[in-house]
Amino acid sequence: MPEWIVTAQENGLPPLHILQQRVPAAPIGFLRQLLRKGEILRRHPALSPDAPLSTGDRLVLPDSQRLGRLLEQPPEKPVDILYENDQLLVVFKPAGLAVHRGVGHEEDNLVWRIERLLKRRKAPYQARPIHRLDVETSGPVLFGKGKKAASALGKLFMAGKVQKHYLALVAGQLAAEGALTSPVPAKGKLKESVTSFCRLAGDTHYSLLDLELHSGRTHQIRRQLVDAGHPLAGDRRYGGPSLPGLSRLFLHCHRLILPSPAGDSVIAIDSPLPEELEHALKTLDLRWPESVNSTGTKPRVAAG
């Protein structure tokens, strides 16, 4: 019979949580059944399904063909859920991950991860992305649960009722606030585009900006900042300055605000600055107001 030894990272977790982490491909019902039937044992003392385990505990697994097959499957890609209700799902997209399938992103993209999540849940609907973020940009992406919800959420975006706020580190020193209004290429034409900004912190070399999009063109923020003479840090495509230890674009969507599809409330979701971007700011000794990441946050909902 195979055995596991509980690690320091797993110390204090109940058996079901450890099983979910170690056998992510297994349905939770199957794992509960193994525990309920007493097929997973702990040596000295006996295993209790809900009792927290300690570092060094030995778990004895049954010789199960199904469990063996599940252990051989590659782990599912993680889905970090920021907010969820009956109509919508908001998940965090890391930099480097595409929203949709495309060249170089056929086998792993955000849509694929959501499809796998809903398959594990046995959800009776599909979830559709309502907007997108560039591959190199991190932040929340909104999905509608089913055709009706996706249509309602899409109409909110088309009507300009959804606010998207970004944090960007750019070269040079900007005014305290203002707007970027240079036209941006879209579908072969130059189209009017507006991005408002507020300077949160900085010095003569760099500025940390809070930006709000008022139109949604591809690479709008990146192009308009270049036109203004303040390219994004890490933006090799548009000639932005590089920062030691930062291998990505310094652009993060940190807040998404929208009316509920039911029309009875406002939903505000904050997405904290990723660790690598926080580290980049610390190396430059830059700080920003705590209120940037302390308001509007909704409770996080665990993926399942």
Protein Blocks (a to p, Z undefined) as FASTA:
>chain_A
ZZddddfklgoiafklmmmmmmmmbcfklmmmmmmnopaccehiaddfklccdehiacdd
dddfklmmmmmpccddddddfbdcfkbccddddehiafbdcehilmgcfklmmmmmmmmn
opabdcddfbdcdfklgcdddddedjklmmmmmmmmmnopaccddddddedjddfbdcdf
bdcdeehiacddddddddfbdcfkbccdddddfbdcehklmmmmmmnopacehilknopa
cdehiabdcdddfbdcdddfklpaccdddddddfklmmmmmmnopacdfklmmghiacdd
ddZZ
